[in-house]
Amino acid sequence: MTERSFFDSRWIERPPHVAQASTPGLPEGFRAAGVACGIKPGGVRDLGLLTCSVPAVSSAARFTRSGTLAAPVLLNTRRCRLDAIRAVVVNSGNANAATGAPGLDDAARMQGAGALAAGVPESAVAVASTGVIGVPLPIDAVMRGIADVSGQLRPDGDGDFSEAIRTTDAFAKHVCLEVALPGGSVRLTAQAKGAGMISPRFATLLCFVQTDAQLAPETCDLLLAVTAKRSFERITVDGQLSTSDTLILQCSGASGVQVAPESEAELRFGEALDVTLRQLALMIVRDGEGARRVGRVIVRGGDEDTAWRVGRSVADSSLVKTALYGGDPNWGRIVQAVGAAMPGCAPLDVDVAIEGVQVCSRGARVAHDADGLAAAVAREEVEYEIGLPGEGAQAELYFSDLGHEYVTINAEYTT
């Protein structure tokens, strides 16, 4: 990837101390690989392994808030040291979700095989699965794949790993960055997948982040919590919450560059992690199954709960999303979605602007250049601003449009 192809959105501002790495590859101490084990047809990669050779690794993790957790998520929260993850084993094509006790056994077998392949304790191995729900995991194929992938690990294997974790993704999502800190330069890499079943409560995705910076587990956890809230918790494709969401940050510390709490290094590294996750989140929205365009909705006014509720109502509205798909500046659909988020309330003085053009003021139409607005909403990125009565609160969400291909992909997902 070139720097332009990663940081390619006007909504994501790259800090000056963050740059695309001149050479690809994982941070010091990490290796990865991806292979085809036969879960998916056609010999495509569907199993990945990522390892860290540094025993003193620190890490943090976040998982889906679904009430129907996939077996790997349950296993990670029960049997994995989330502050010291040294290896991640991932399969695509099968979510190992709604598979009962046998699914938990299969996840445990994956963890054990991953531990052998990486040469680390089982408690240091996280497991992730993504794909069809309710189908038993072909565990024998997975076990053979883990044995195979262990012999292919290499420092620049993150591209193959990224390919192996895809499901309906149109393209792999990964990046390799250099981050200038006061104590020296560190490397930051990340691999993500996601295109459908994306919800703002913690987007349906897998994302794995690695760095050779030296962070304490508490610092890892704090920075991951803040940046996840500003990225993956602000996106939606279809408003659906996955059983399998997993986000993991691993820090090898092999560079010797320390990121101490409440330091300039922590601020800079946090900014780098933030911009990386925000851009990856936006790439997931852009890859929304069959999507043409990405929308950004900003709600200002009211209290915080109201602002987020209104933002989610607009971003998840099928009417708003189909208008975005068609390049139709139908602001009435936005007003409808605002009202749907606040049933029973007195009529609101709502303001609406699309691409900076005010179309509604205090609930009434504002004269505007209709042709100019139509041209503006035909772009790949379209911004919507909503003003509510009151001051102080603000919410921001990114969402994809909704078109014919989304229906086709999901109608034929298992057939």
N, C-alpha and C positions, 0 to 999 in steps of 0.2 A: 504494500500500500504506500502511496505517496501521502505527504502531509495534507495536500489539498483534498484527497479522496477521503480522509478520515475526518478532519475538522472542516467539514464542508457546509455547515449550517450557519446562517447569519445569527442564529439564536445562541450559539455556543462560542464563547470568546476564549481563545487559548491564552493562558498566562505566558509572559515572556520567558519564564524559566523552564518551560516545557517545550520539547521539540521531538519531531519524529527521529528515531534512531537511524543513524547512517547505515548500519548493518542490522539485519534481522537477528532474532534469537532471543531466548529467554534470559532472565537475570541470572547472575552467577549462583550456582548451586542447584538450578532446576534443569530437568530434562522432561521431554514429552514425546508421545507418538500416538498415531491412530491407525487402526487396521480394520479390515472387513472380517467379521466373524460369522456372518450369515443371518443376522436378525433381519436385515433389509435385503430385498432381492437385488440382483444385478452386480454384486460384488463391490458395492460402495462401502466406504468406511463407516462403521457403526459402533466402534469401541475405542475409547481413548484412555490413556494412562498418563498422569503427570506426577512427577516425583521431585522431592527435595532431598539432597544429600546431607544437609546440615542438621544435626540432631537438635540444636537449640532453636529451631524454627519457632516463630510465633504466628498466630493466626486468629481469625475471627470468622463467624459465619452467620447468615440469616436464611430463614426458610419460609415457605408459604404459610399463610394463616388459614388455609383451608381446613374445614372440619373432617375432610376425608384425605388424610395424609398418605402419600405413597410409602411403600415399605422402606426405600432408602432414606427418606426423611426421618421416619420413625427410628431407624437404626442409628442414623447419625446423632440424633438427640439423646439416644439411650446408651450408645456404646462407643462413641468417638469423643476424644478430647478436643473440643472445638477451639481451644487456645493453642494447640500444638499439632496441627494437621500437616503431615509430611507427604502424603500421597492422596490423589483423587483418581478413582476409577469410574468411568462414565460409559453408559451405553445409550444409544438412540434407537428408535424404532419400536420400543416397548417401555412403558412407563412403570412397570411393576407396581401398579396401583390397583386397589380393589382386588387384590389377589390373596388376602387372608394370611393365615399362618405360613403356608408354603411360600408366599412372597417374601415374608420376613426371613425365612430360612435361606432363600435364594440370595437376598441382599447380604446376609451374613457370610454366605459362601463367596460372594464377590469381594467382600471386605477381606476375608482370609486369603484369597488368592492374590488380591492386590498387595497385601502385606508381604507375602512371599516374593512377589515380583519386584517390589520396591526395596525389600530388605529392611522393613520397619515393623514396629509392633502393630497389631490390629487396631488398637485404640488410636493410632495416628493416621488411619486411612478413612477418608470420607467416600461415600458411594452416592452416585446419582444416576437416575434413569429417566428417559423422556421418550414419549411416543404414545402408542395406543393404550388406553386404560382398560382394565378388566380382562386382559389376556395373560396367561401364565408366561413368565420369562423363560425363554429357551436356555436354561442355565448351563447345559452341557456345551452349547455353542459359545456362550459367554466365557466359560472357564477355559476353553481352548483359545479363545481370543486373547484372554489375559496372559496366558503362557506365550502366545505369539508376540504380543505387543511389548512384552518385557525385554525382548531381544532387539527391539528397534528404537529404544529410547535414545534421544540425542538432544543437545542443547538448542538446536533450531527446529525441533519437532512440533512447535506450537501450531504451525499451519495445518499439519495433518491432524493434530488433536482437534482443532477448530472444525475441520471437515467432519470428523467422526461424531461430533455432538449435535449435528444438524438434524432437524426433522423436516418440516415444510419450509424451512428457510430457503429463500431464493439465492442467498449468498452467505459465505462464512463471514463472521464478525470477529476480528482480532486486531490488535495493535501492539506496537513496540515503541516505547517512548524513552527519552533521556530526560531526567529531571535534575536541574542544577540546584543543589542545596548548599548552605554555608560551609558544610564540612566536605563537600565534593559532589560528584555526579553519581546518581543512582539510576538503575533501569527499572521501568515499570511496564509490565505487559499484561494483557487481558484477552480472554476469549469468551464469547457469549453466543447464545442461541436464543431464538424466539421470533415468532411471526404471527402466531394465532393463540387464542386463549390467553389474552393479555388484559390484566385488570389493575387499576391504580392501587389496590390494597397491598400489593407487592407483585409486580408484573410477572406473568408466566414466562419464566426464563430459567436458563442456567447461565451463570457467569462466574468465571474463575480469574482471579487477579493475583499476580506475583510481583515481588520486588526484592532486590538485594539490599534495600535499606534496613537499618536495625531499629525495630520498634518493639516496645514492650507489648504483651498481649492486651493490656488495658488500653493502650493507645490505638492498637489495631481495631479493637471493638468500638471505641469511641468514633474514630474516623469513618469506619464502615457504616455505623448507624446514621451518622449525619449525612454522608454522601448518598446512601441508599434512599433516604427520605427525599433528597433533592433530585433524584434521577429515576430509578426504577419504580418508585411509588408515585410518580407523576405521569405515567404513560398508560394508555389504553388503546387496544385495537378493537376488542369486542365486548369488554366488560366482564369477561369470564375469568374466574379464579382457578388456577391450576392446582393439582395435587402435588406437584413436584418441584416448585420453585426453590432454587438453591443458589446462594451467593457466598463465595468464599474468598477471603484475602489471606495470602501466605507471604510471610516476610522471612527471608533466609538470613539477613544481616551480613551476608558474605562480603559486601562492599566495605564494611567497617564504618560506614557513614551513619552516625546515630541521629535518630529523630526523637529528641527528648520532649516530654510533655511541656506545653505552653512555651515553646521555643519558636524562633523564626523558621527552623527546619520543619517543625510540625505544621506551621501555617502553609509553607510552600508545598510540602508533600500533600497536605490535605487539599490544596487547590488543584494539584495535579491529579489526585484520585477523583476529585469531584468532576473535573472537566472530562476525564476519561469515561466515567460511568454515565455522565449526562450524554455524551456523544454516542456511546454504545446504546443507551436507552432510545435515543432518537433514531438510530439505525434500525432498531427492532421495530419501532413504529413505522418507519419508512418501508420496511419489509413486510408490513402487515399484509396478510394473504390477499394478493391481488390488488394491493393499494396503488393508487396513482399519486396521491397528495398527502401531505402531513399538515395537520392543523395545530395551532397553539392557542389556547384560550387562557386569558388572564382576567380574573374577577377581582374587582376592587370595591371596597365598601362592605357594610354589614359587619357581623361578628365572624370569627374565624370558621366556626362550624358551618355557618350559612354560606360563606364564600366557597368553601371546598365542596359543599353539597351541590351548589349551583354549577360550579365548574365541572364536576363529574356528570351531572345531568346533561350538560351541553356536550361534553366529550363523548358520552356513551349514547347520545340520541341517534337512532337510526336515520331520522329525517335530516339532522344536521350532517351526518356522515355521508349520506347519499348525495346531498347538495354539494358537499365538498368534492366528492368523486366526479360529479358532473360539471364542476366549475360554475355553480349556480349561486349567486349572492343573495339567496333567499333568507333575509334576516328575520323574517317572521318565524322561521323554525327555531331560531335562537331564542326569541322571546318566549315561544311555547315551552322550550326546554327549561328556561328559567322558572316559569310558572309551575311546571311539573315538579320542580324541586321544593316548592313552597306552597303546597295545597292548603286551602283554608285561610290564607293570609289576605289582608286587605290588598287591593290593587297596588302594584309597585311602580314607583317612578324609575324605570329601567333605562339605562343608556347603553347603546350598542354601537361599536365601531368595527369595521372590517378593513384590514390593511390601512388603518389610519383614517379611513373615511367614515365620519359619523353618519349613521343611517337612522338612528332612533334616539330621541332625547326625551326623558321623562315619560316614556311609554308611547311616544307619538313619532310618526315618520318625520325625517329631516330631508329636505330637498338635497339631492346630490347628483353627481355625474354618473349615471347608470352605466354608460358604455365604459368609462374608465374603471369603474368598480368591477365590471365583468371581466375586463382584461386582467385586473389584479388578482382575482380569485382563480385564474387559469394557471397560475404559477405552481411550482412544486411545494412551496411553503406558504401557508395562508394564516394570518394572525387575526384573532377575534378578541376584542376588548369589551368587557361588560362592567357597567357601573351600577352599584346598588346604593340605596340610601344609607347614610352613615359613613364613617371614616375609620381607617386603621387596618382592616383586614385585607389580605391579598392571597389569592390562590393561583397556581399556574399548573396547567396540564398539557401534555402533548397527545394527539390522537391521530389515528389514520382514518382515511375515508372508508366507505363500504360500497363495493361494486360486485359485478357479476361473478368474477373469478373467486371471490371469497365463498360464495354459495357453492360453486362447483367443487372447490377444494374440500370443503367440509361435508358436502353431500356424498362425496365419493371417498372419504378418508379411509374407510376400512374395506372398501369394495373395489 
